[in-house]
Amino acid sequence: MLERVADSLALLRFLGKASLLITITTNPKWLEIVSQLGPSQTALDILVVVCRAFQARLVALERFLYSRFSCVVYKIKVIEF
C-alpha cells in the first residue's frame, strides 16, 4: 500500500493535480442485486453478486469517462471492500 501511495504522489508531482475525483459506492437496492435475492435474503448473503454488480458498474463508468474525455493522462483507482 505504501508503494501505491508513493507512486500516486510521484504522478501528482510530475503530471500535476488531478482534474476529477470520483467516488462510487454500491447500493444494495440496485436491480442487478435485488433480482438475485431469495425470499429472505439480503445483499450481505450474496456478496459475489454484489461484487460483480459493482465491477460491472465501475467498468461502465470508466468506459463513459473515456468516451467523454479523449485524453486521459493518468488514472489512480482504489477499491475498498
Sequence and secondary structure as in RCSB ss.txt:
>XXXX:A:sequence
MLERVADSLALLRFLGKASLLITITTNPKWLEIVSQLGPSQTALDILVVVCRAFQARLVALERFLYSRFSCVVYK
IKVIEF
>XXXX:A:secstr
 HHHHHHHHHHHHHH   S        TT HHHHTT  TT  GGG HHHHHHHHHHHHHHHHHHHHHH S     
      
